[in-house]
Amino acid sequence: MNSVPEGSPATASGHVTTGAPAAVVPGLDAGPTPLQTLRALDTGPRGLLEAEAEIRLARTGENVLPARRPVPWPRRFLRSFRDPFTSVLLCLGLVSALVTAWGTAYVILALVAVSCLLRSTEEHRADRSTQALRELVATTATVVRRSSEDSPPREREVPVADLVPGDVIRLRPGDLVPADVRLLRADGLTVHQSALTGESAPVVKQALDFADPALSGAGPFAQPQWCFQGSSVTSGSGTAVIVATGGETRFAAAHDGRAGQQRASAFDRSVRGISWTLIRFMLLTPPLVLMANAALRGRGLETLPFAVAVAVGLTPEMLPVIVTTTLARGAAGLARTSGVIVKRLPALHDLGAVDVLCLDKTGTLTEDRPVVAAATDGRDQADPDVLGWAAVNALWTLQLADLPTADALDEAVMDAAGGDGPLSAGTVDPDAYEGVAVLPFDPVRRVATAVVRRPGRLGVHTLVTKGAVEAVLDRCAMDGDERDRLLALADRKAASGLRLLAVARADRASRAGAYTPADERGLTFLGLVALRDVPVPSAADALGVLARRGVRVKVLTGDHPGTAARVCADLGLRAEGRSGTDDVVTAERVDTLSDAELVGVADRAVVFARCTPEHKARIVSALRSGGGTTGFLGDGVNDLPALRAADVGICPRNAVDVAREAADVVLAEKDLTAIDRAVLAGRRSSGNIAAYLRITLSSNLGNVIAMLTAGLMLPFLPMLPAQVLVQNLCFDAAQLAFAFDRPPASVLRRPTALRPRDFLRFITGFGLLNAAADLATFGVLALALHNASGDGGEAAFHAGWFTENLLTQALVMVLLRTGRSAAERRAGGPLRAAAAGLAAVGVALPLTPLGPLLGMSALPPLYYLLLGSVLGLYAVGLTAARRRYERRHPADASEAVRERVGAWRGARSARTH
C-alpha cells in the first residue's frame, strides 16, 4: 500500500492518527485532496476488490470498538479486600488466631467473607446489566466493492465489522457513520456529531477539495470534509472513503482508559478517613492494656487475648457487611422502580452526598427543538410577513434539496408559520408559491436560497434567502451605516439568548439556466426571525426540588453565553439569587484563571459557556477541590473527561457506549427527576450507614474506655475474651437492622457525607457519656454484690456488666437514631425490634445454661432494680445530649441552602409575573 501524504488522517495501514486531519500537506495550502486520500489508501472511487478487502480485514482487524475486558468474578472478589477497613479486620482476625482466640478469628473472617461476597456479587450484577446496554455504533453499512478488476462496482450491505480502510461507502439519512471517513461527494449532507462535540444542532458537511484555512484552528470536527464514527446522518446523502476503523478511530481514542483515571470518590475518601481514625485507636489499645496490666497488676502476656478482644470491641465489625447490604438494597430498589443502574456500589453513597450537579442544558434543561419567539423587520417591529418568507425558504429548501426532514430551525419556522397566533405567516402563504430551484445551506456561504415563482407574476422569479445575519447582510443592497445598525440590533438580541435568522429576497427575470451563489446579490433585507430553546416542562420543578435538597446545579455547555443564560433565567437558575458577570463564565475566561482562582469562580458561577471537554473536566475538578461532592451528567464522548473527574459520573441509557462504560450510574432517561430519585436513594443508604457508625462507634468507644478503667481498678479481668466475643456477636446481629431501616425525612433534606471530623466529635461526646453509665454500673455491682466473694463474685460481676452493656447499647440504638421529630423517632421499626431483642438477650442469657459456660452467674434482684435507675438516668442524659447536638447541628443543610431555595423561588416568581 502506498504511503500516506503528510497531513492525511491515515497511516500507511489506513488507520487514523491522533493528529488533526487537516494538517498541512507539502506543496498545498491545507489538507489532502480527495484524490490524494484515495491514492494514499490504495483505492479508488469504484471501491475495493472483494479479495483486497478480505486481506485488509485480516491485517487491520474487525471494525469494532475495543470491548472492555470483563473482570472475572474471583478477581472482583479479591479486589474487594482492598477496602482499608476490610484489611484491618483481616489483620485483627489473624492476630486473634495467633493468640488462639479462635472464636473471635472465625467471626471476623466470616464477616469479611460475607461483605466481600455481597459487594462483588452486586457489582457483577450491575456489570451484566450495563453489558446488556452495549450497542454497536452501527450494524450494517452500504459499501461499494467489485468482484474483479473488470466488473462494475456494486452497492451492497455488509456488517460494519467487515469494513476496512479504503472502502467506499454511501451515507444516507438515518445512517450512523460507521468509521472515520473523508467525503468524496455530498448532497445536502448534515450530520449530528453531538456525541463527539456536544453540539446540539446538525453540522453541514461538504466534499471540499481542501480544508478551509479559516477553520484550521477549530479542530478536525469543524472541517466539513471529514465525518467521524459516532456521528449520525440527519439529512442529505454522500459518498466517502474510510480512513480509520476499529480502535484507531477518534471515537475509540476517546474511550482509551489511559486518558484519565478516576480519582478517589467521596465515599472512598470518607471511609479511608474514618478507617484510619479507628486504626490509630485499635493499634494504640492493645499496647496500653498490656502495659497498664503489667505495671499495676503484674499480669503479662496472659492479658494479650483480652487486649485483642478490647481492640475488636472498638471495631465496627459489621461495617463492611452493613455498608454493602445497605448500598446493594438501595441499588436493587433503584433498578426495580426507576430503571437506574448503579454500576459501582459506593457511587450510591456519592449520589447521596452530591451537593453540586453539573450538566449540559440540551436535552436536560431544554428540549432538542427551538421555537420561534418573534419575527421583526429592520426597525425591530413585529412583522408576520418576515416569518412567512422564512417559511417559503424552509418549505422549498426541504422539497427541492431532497431532504427527508427539515433541520430543527426550519421545522420551528414552518410550525410557527402554520399557526393561528400572532406568530403566523401574515399575508405570505408558503403553499401558494411554486418552487423553481434551491441553493442549500453550506458552512462557507452560511445561507440557503430558494427560488420560487410568485402567484400572478409571470416572467419573474423570487430569490428568498435565509441564514446567518452577517452573511445575509453581506448579500443585501445597503450602505455601511445601515449594515452596522442591523448588526448591532442582532447582537443585542443574541445577547439576550435568542438565535437569529436573517431573511432577504430579490426579484429576478425568470430564466431556464441554473442558479448559482453568484445570484445571491443585491437582496432586499426583510427582517429577523428570533428563536429560543424550549425548556423541558419538568425541568423547573426538578430544579426547585434539587435546590430544596441542598444540591446546586451548574450548567456546562458549548453554547453561546446568552443562549445558556436565557434558559437558566427562564428556569429561575441563578447564583445565590444574584445576576451579573458571576453567573455566566465563558471558556475564554476559564483559560485565564489559575486552578486556585478557578475554585472560587466555579463556586459562584452558574453557567459555563463555550466549554470544550477539557474545560468541563477542569471545572468539575475545581468544584471538588473546593470541598464539594460533584456529580456530572453527560452522554457523549466529549463528556468522558468530566465523567471521570466527578465523584459520581451519570449518563442516560441512550448515551454513547463509551460514556456508559465510564459512568458510575446509568439512568433510564436524561431527566432531572430521575436524578432526584437516585439522590434520594443514595441519601437513604448513606443515612443508614451514618446512623450505624454514630451509634456503634460511640457505644463501642464508651465500652472500651470503661473496660480499660475497670481493668486497672479490678483484681481480675472485667470481662473474659469469650464474653466480649458473645457481646459483640449479639450487638452485631442487632446492627443488621440498620441495613433495613427507613431513615427519617430529615436525612433526605441535605447531602449526606461521611465526614471523619464530625464522626470523631460525635463518638467522643456520646462515648464518654456511655462510659459514665458503664462506670456507674460499677457502683451498682459493688452495692448489689458486696457479700459475694471469690469466683462467684467474678462471675456475677461479668454477668452484671454483660447485661448492662447490652441494655445500654439497645438504648443507644433507639435514642440516637437520627430523627428530629417525635414521629420520626417512633418510626424505625426494624431498629426498635432489634433493640428489644438485644435487651432481651442481655437480661436472659446469664440466666440460661449458657451463662455458666461463659463464666457468668445469676444476679440478685436488687441489681436489676438499681440498674433500672442507672439506665433511666442514662436515657435522660442521652436525650438531653442528643437535643443539644441537634440544636448545634440543624437538620436543614445550612442557611446557604435556605438562601438558595429562596433565591430560586424569587427568580421563578419574577419570571412567572
C-alpha positions, 0 to 999 in steps of 0.5 A: 500500500502506498504511503500516506501524504503528510497531513492525511488522517491515515497511516500507511495501514489506513488507520487514523492518527491522533493528529488533526486531519487537516494538517498541512500537506507539502506543496498545498495550502491545507489538507489532502485532496480527495484524490490524494486520500484515495491514492494514499489508501490504495483505492479508488472511487469504484471501491475495493476488490472483494479479495483486497478487502478480505486481506485488509480485514485480516491485517487491520482487524474487525471494525469494532470498538475495543470491548472492555475486558470483563473482570472475572468474578474471583478477581472482583472478589479479591479486589474487594479486600482492598477496602482499608477497613476490610484489611484491618479486620483481616489483620485483627482476625489473624492476630486473634488466631495467633493468640488462639482466640479462635472464636473471635478469628472465625467471626471476623473472617466470616464477616469479611467473607460475607461483605466481600461476597455481597459487594462483588456479587452486586457489582457483577450484577450491575456489570451484566446489566450495563453489558446488556446496554452495549450497542454497536455504533452501527450494524450494517453499512452500504459499501461499494466493492467489485468482484474483479478488476473488470466488473462494475462496482456494486452497492451492497450491505455488509456488517460494519465489522467487515469494513476496512480502510479504503472502502467506499461507502454511501451515507444516507439519512438515518445512517450512523457513520460507521468509521472515520471517513473523508467525503468524496461527494455530498448532497445536502449532507448534515450530520449530528456529531453531538456525541463527539462535540456536544453540539446540539444542532446538525453540522453541514458537511461538504466534499471540499477539495481542501480544508478551509484555512479559516477553520484550521484552528477549530479542530478536525470536527469543524472541517466539513470534509471529514465525518467521524464514527459516532456521528449520525446522518440527519439529512442529505446523502454522500459518498466517502472513503474510510480512513480509520476503523476499529480502535484507531478511530477518534471515537475509540481514542476517546474511550482509551482508559489511559486518558484519565483515571478516576480519582478517589470518590467521596465515599472512598475518601470518607471511609479511608478517613474514618478507617484510619481514625479507628486504626490509630485507636485499635493499634494504640489499645492493645499496647496500653492494656498490656502495659497498664496490666503489667505495671499495676497488676503484674499480669503479662502476656496472659492479658494479650487475648483480652487486649485483642478482644478490647481492640475488636470491641472498638471495631465496627465489625459489621461495617463492611457487611452493613455498608454493602447490604445497605448500598446493594438494597438501595441499588436493587430498589433503584433498578426495580422502580426507576430503571437506574443502574448503579454500576459501582456500589459506593457511587450510591453513597456519592449520589447521596452526598452530591451537593453540586450537579453539573450538566449540559442544558440540551436535552436536560434543561431544554428540549432538542427543538427551538421555537420561534419567539418573534419575527421583526423587520429592520426597525425591530417591529413585529412583522408576520410577513418576515416569518412567512418568507422564512417559511417559503425558504424552509418549505422549498429548501426541504422539497427541492434539496431532497431532504427527508426532514427539515433541520430543527430551525426550519421545522420551528419556522414552518410550525410557527408559520402554520399557526393561528397566533400572532406568530403566523405567516401574515399575508405570505402563504408558503403553499401558494408559491411554486418552487423553481430551484434551491441553493442549500445551506453550506458552512462557507456561504452560511445561507440557503436560497430558494427560488420560487415563482410568485402567484400572478407574476409571470416572467419573474422569479423570487430569490428568498434567502435565509441564514446567518445575519452577517452573511445575509447582510453581506448579500443585501443592497445597503450602505455601511451605516445601515449594515452596522445598525442591523448588526448591532440590533442582532447582537443585542438580541443574541445577547439576550439568548435568542438565535437569529435568522436573517431573511432577504429576497430579490426579484429576478427575470425568470430564466431556464439556466441554473442558479448559482451563489453568484445570484445571491446579490443585491437582496432586499433585507426583510427582517429577523426571525428570533428563536429560543430553546424550549425548556423541558416542562419538568425541568423547573420543578426538578430544579426547585426540588434539587435546590430544596435538597441542598444540591446546586446545579451548574450548567456546562455547555458549548453554547453561546453565553446568552443562549445558556443564560436565557434558559437558566433565567427562564428556569429561575437558575441563578447564583445565590439569587444574584445576576451579573458577570458571576453567573455566566463564565465563558471558556475564554475566561476559564483559560485565564484563571489559575486552578486556585482562582478557578475554585472560587469562580466555579463556586459562584458561577452558574453557567459555563459557556463555550466549554470544550471537554477539557474545560468541563473536566477542569471545572468539575475538578475545581468544584471538588477541590473546593470541598464539594461532592460533584456529580456530572451528567453527560452522554457523549464522548466529549463528556468522558473527561468530566465523567471521570473527574466527578465523584459520581459520573451519570449518563442516560441509557441512550448515551454513547457506549463509551460514556456508559462504560465510564459512568458510575450510574446509568439512568433510564432517561436524561431527566432531572427527576430521575436524578432526584430519585437516585439522590434520594436513594443514595441519601437513604443508604448513606443515612443508614450507614451514618446512623450505624457508625454514630451509634456503634462507634460511640457505644463501642468507644464508651465500652472500651474506655470503661473496660480499660478503667475497670481493668486497672481498678479490678483484681481480675479481668472485667470481662473474659475474651469469650464474653466480649466475643458473645457481646459483640456477636449479639450487638452485631446481629442487632446492627443488621437492622440498620441495613433495613431501616427507613431513615427519617425525612430529615436525612433526605433534606441535605447531602449526606457525607461521611465526614471523619471530623464530625464522626470523631466529635460525635463518638467522643461526646456520646462515648464518654457519656456511655462510659459514665453509665458503664462506670456507674454500673460499677457502683451498682455491682459493688452495692448489689454484690458486696457479700459475694466473694471469690469466683462467684463474685467474678462471675456475677460481676461479668454477668452484671456488666454483660447485661448492662452493656447490652441494655445500654447499647439497645438504648443507644440504638433507639435514642440516637437514631437520627430523627428530629421529630417525635414521629420520626423517632417512633418510626424505625421499626426494624431498629426498635425490634432489634433493640428489644431483642438485644435487651432481651438477650442481655437480661436472659442469657446469664440466666440460661445454661449458657451463662455458666459456660461463659463464666457468668452467674445469676444476679440478685434482684436488687441489681436489676432494680438499681440498674433500672435507675442507672439506665433511666438516668442514662436515657435522660442524659442521652436525650438531653445530649442528643437535643443539644447536638441537634440544636448545634447541628440543624437538620436543614443543610445550612442557611446557604441552602435556605438562601438558595431555595429562596433565591430560586423561588424569587427568580421563578416568581419574577419570571412567572409575573 
